């Protein structure tokens, strides 16, 4: 099979990413991907398990020496994914945190569970409209327009455990920063000169100073601070909001895009800028509906993506064609 070469702005493959068969060794400049988390999100079949370690070995094969990558993960299974990445040949460089205020708690009232276990009927204390997801009017699978009864525990022991649950409200999503080692025998500068990879693009991801804020540090940079490993969705009003702010995607932001784990293009742009430079090629082996690809085209990067699900592949193809036609 002839290998794909980055002569076009992007190339999409509606096939399994395992093997990355269209790609030659040491040809890709960076990796940005949001793989399955293995937590059965909304009971989706594709999220039942973490990816097989083979894909990370494949990524190491096709990435250039020194290339960086960002791999999204979940809090529960981040440690497993990091082991797979490290065992595949990647260096673990950092963990970025995408912090947000509007995470949805995934728990239940244990007091009500105790009532059920004891055969006691819980007390009805009101009614409410059930809204799942970010807002009313979002994607169909996120909103249920029906009235539900609100219960409180009725048994003595149930009342004691009223409101007790099984988990905290999620407020961040981890993103693992990895790097393929630089070529043996080369220093960083030599590796960059030979392959164009081996350094983070800190200059293009600086956080501008706030309006009216004096420059800080012993040697302040005119363009602002070096980006931190915390990315926010909101200003937290803690007196030191010096982080890149990325709002969450609202469901149905694009009429034709129904992907359940859609990432903000602003976030993907920040990550793409961090791990690459203009005209370099970015790989996303789990491209979903293509937010990484959109970010790449906007930022004058080339993009190669894989997606097995035909529905999401077509969404990505449509999104990138729209961007490409505007160039």
C-alpha positions in Angstrom: 0.0 0.0 0.0 1.3 3.5 -0.9 1.7 5.7 2.2 -0.1 9.0 2.6 2.1 12.0 2.3 1.1 15.4 3.8 0.8 17.3 0.4 -2.9 18.0 1.0 -4.4 20.1 3.8 -6.1 17.0 5.3 -6.8 13.3 4.8 -9.6 11.4 6.5 -9.7 7.6 6.8 -13.1 5.8 7.6 -11.4 2.8 9.1 -9.9 1.4 12.3 -6.9 3.3 13.4 -5.1 0.1 14.5 -1.9 -0.3 12.5 -2.1 3.3 11.0 -1.4 1.4 7.7 -1.6 4.5 5.4 1.2 6.2 7.4 4.9 5.8 7.0 7.4 5.7 9.9 8.6 9.0 11.3 6.4 11.3 9.2 4.0 12.9 11.6 4.8 16.0 13.7 2.4 15.8 16.6 -0.5 13.8 18.1 -3.7 15.3 19.5 -6.5 12.9 20.3 -9.5 12.2 22.5 -9.7 8.4 22.6 -12.4 6.3 24.3 -12.1 6.6 28.1 -13.3 3.1 28.9 -16.0 4.4 31.3 -19.1 3.4 29.2 -20.1 7.1 28.7 -23.9 7.1 28.2 -23.6 3.3 27.6 -21.9 3.9 24.2 -20.3 0.6 22.9 -17.2 2.4 21.6 -16.4 3.6 25.2 -16.6 0.2 26.9 -12.8 -0.2 27.1 -9.6 1.8 26.8 -7.9 1.5 23.4 -5.6 -1.4 22.9 -1.9 -0.5 23.6 -1.2 -1.3 19.9 -2.5 2.1 18.8 0.0 3.9 21.0 2.8 1.7 19.6 1.6 2.6 16.1 1.6 6.3 17.0 5.2 6.1 18.3 6.1 4.5 14.9 4.6 7.2 12.7 5.6 10.2 14.8 8.9 11.9 14.2 11.6 11.7 16.9 10.9 14.3 19.6 7.3 14.8 18.6 4.8 15.8 21.3 1.3 14.6 21.8 -1.8 15.3 23.9 -4.1 12.4 24.9 -7.4 13.1 26.7 -8.4 10.8 29.5 -10.7 10.3 32.5 -9.8 10.6 36.1 -10.7 7.0 36.9 -8.5 5.3 34.2 -5.9 7.9 33.5 -3.3 5.8 35.4 -4.0 2.8 33.1 -3.7 4.9 30.0 -0.5 6.5 31.2 1.1 3.0 31.7 0.0 2.0 28.2 1.5 5.2 26.7 4.8 4.8 28.6 5.1 1.0 27.9 4.6 1.9 24.2 7.7 4.1 24.2 6.3 7.6 25.0 7.7 9.8 27.7 5.2 11.2 30.1 5.9 14.9 30.3 2.9 16.4 32.2 -0.8 16.2 32.8 -2.9 19.2 31.7 -6.1 19.8 33.5 -9.2 21.2 31.6 -11.1 22.7 34.6 -14.7 23.6 34.5 -17.5 24.6 36.9 -20.5 22.9 35.2 -19.6 19.2 35.5 -22.5 16.9 36.2 -22.3 14.8 39.4 -22.8 11.1 38.6 -24.1 9.8 41.9 -27.4 8.9 43.6 -29.0 9.4 47.0 -27.9 6.4 49.2 -30.7 7.3 51.7 -33.2 6.4 49.0 -31.3 3.2 48.2 -31.5 2.2 51.9 -35.3 2.8 51.9 -35.6 0.5 48.9 -33.4 -2.2 50.6 -35.6 -2.0 53.7 -38.8 -2.1 51.7 -39.8 1.3 52.9 -41.7 3.7 50.6 -39.7 7.0 50.2 -41.5 10.2 50.8 -42.7 12.4 47.9 -41.7 16.0 48.5 -42.3 17.7 45.2 -41.9 17.5 41.4 -39.3 18.7 38.9 -38.7 18.8 35.2 -35.9 16.4 34.2 -33.1 18.0 32.1 -30.1 15.9 31.2 -27.1 17.7 29.7 -26.1 21.3 29.5 -29.3 23.1 28.6 -32.9 22.6 27.4 -33.1 22.5 23.7 -29.8 20.6 23.2 -29.3 17.4 21.3 -32.3 15.1 21.5 -30.5 12.4 23.5 -29.6 15.0 26.2 -33.0 16.3 27.0 -36.1 14.6 28.3 -39.2 16.8 28.7 -41.1 15.0 31.4 -42.1 15.7 35.0 -40.6 13.6 37.7 -41.3 13.1 41.4 -38.8 14.3 44.0 -38.2 11.9 46.8 -36.6 12.0 50.3 -35.8 9.0 52.5 -38.5 8.0 54.9 -36.9 5.3 57.1 -34.9 6.3 60.1 -31.6 5.0 58.8 -32.4 6.3 55.4 -32.9 9.8 56.8 -29.5 9.5 58.5 -27.9 8.9 55.1 -30.0 11.4 53.2 -27.9 13.0 50.4 -25.0 10.6 50.8 -23.6 9.5 47.5 -20.8 7.7 45.7 -18.8 10.4 44.0 -17.8 14.0 43.8 -18.9 16.5 41.2 -16.3 16.3 38.3 -14.6 19.6 37.7 -11.7 18.8 35.4 -10.7 16.5 32.6 -7.0 15.3 32.4 -5.0 15.5 29.2 -1.7 13.6 29.2 1.2 15.4 27.5 3.6 12.8 26.0 6.7 12.9 23.8 8.4 10.4 21.6 12.1 10.5 22.6 14.5 12.5 20.5 16.8 10.5 18.3 19.5 8.8 20.1 22.8 10.6 19.9 21.2 14.0 19.2 20.6 16.9 21.6 17.3 18.9 21.5 18.6 21.6 19.1 20.0 19.0 16.7 16.8 17.0 16.8 14.7 20.2 16.0 17.1 21.0 13.1 16.8 17.5 11.7 13.0 16.8 12.2 11.4 20.1 13.2 10.1 18.4 16.4 11.3 18.2 20.0 10.1 21.6 21.4 6.7 22.9 22.6 5.4 26.1 20.9 5.3 28.2 24.0 5.6 31.5 22.2 2.2 31.0 20.4 0.4 29.8 23.4 1.2 32.6 25.9 -1.6 34.0 28.0 -2.0 37.7 27.4 -1.9 40.0 30.4 -5.3 41.1 31.7 -6.4 44.6 30.8 -4.7 47.1 33.0 -2.4 44.5 34.6 1.2 45.3 35.0 3.8 42.9 33.5 5.0 40.4 36.1 8.2 38.4 36.6 11.9 39.1 36.7 12.0 39.2 32.9 8.4 39.8 31.7 7.5 38.9 28.1 5.5 41.4 26.1 3.1 38.7 24.9 2.2 37.4 28.3 2.9 34.4 30.5 3.9 30.9 29.4 0.7 28.8 29.3 0.1 26.8 32.5 -1.0 23.1 32.7 -4.4 24.2 33.9 -7.0 25.3 31.3 -10.3 26.8 32.5 -13.7 27.1 31.1 -14.7 30.1 33.4 -13.0 32.8 35.3 -13.0 31.4 38.9 -12.7 34.9 40.5 -10.0 33.7 42.8 -7.8 36.8 42.3 -5.3 35.0 40.1 -7.2 34.0 37.0 -4.1 33.7 34.8 -5.1 30.7 32.8 -6.3 30.1 29.2 -10.1 30.1 29.3 -12.0 27.6 27.1 -15.8 27.5 27.3 -17.5 24.1 27.2 -19.4 23.2 24.0 -23.1 23.6 24.3 -25.1 20.8 22.8 -26.5 21.4 19.3 -24.0 24.2 18.7 -23.8 22.8 15.2 -27.1 21.5 13.9 -25.6 18.5 12.2 -23.1 17.5 14.9 -24.6 15.1 17.5 -21.3 13.7 18.8 -21.8 13.1 22.6 -18.3 14.0 23.7 -17.6 17.0 21.4 -14.6 19.1 22.5 -14.4 22.9 22.0 -12.5 24.0 18.9 -10.9 26.7 21.0 -9.5 24.1 23.3 -8.2 22.0 20.4 -6.6 25.1 18.8 -4.7 25.8 22.0 -3.4 22.2 22.2 -2.6 22.1 18.5 -0.6 25.3 18.8 1.2 24.0 21.9 2.6 20.8 20.3 3.2 22.0 16.7 4.2 24.8 14.4 2.6 26.1 11.1 2.6 23.7 8.2 3.3 20.7 10.4 1.1 17.6 10.3 -1.1 16.5 13.2 -2.5 13.0 13.7 -5.8 12.2 15.5 -6.5 8.4 15.4 -9.8 8.9 17.2 -11.0 12.0 15.4 -14.8 11.6 16.2 -16.5 14.6 14.6 -13.3 16.3 13.8 -12.6 19.2 16.3 -8.9 18.5 16.1 -9.0 18.7 12.3 -11.0 22.0 12.3 -8.4 23.5 14.7 -5.6 22.3 12.4 -7.0 23.9 9.3 -7.7 27.2 11.0 -4.1 27.2 12.3 -2.5 26.3 8.9 -1.6 22.8 10.0 -2.1 19.6 8.0 -4.3 17.0 9.5 -4.7 13.2 9.2 -7.5 11.5 11.1 -9.1 8.1 11.5 -12.7 7.4 12.5 -14.4 4.0 12.3 -18.0 5.2 12.9 -19.5 6.2 9.6 -21.8 8.8 11.1 -19.0 10.7 12.9 -16.7 10.4 9.9 -19.3 12.1 7.7 -19.7 14.9 10.3 -16.0 15.4 10.3 -15.8 15.4 6.5 -18.5 18.0 6.3 -16.9 20.3 8.9 -13.5 20.2 7.3 -14.9 20.7 3.8 -16.7 23.8 5.1 -13.4 25.2 6.5 -11.4 24.3 3.5 -13.8 26.0 1.1 -13.3 29.2 3.0 -9.5 29.2 2.8 
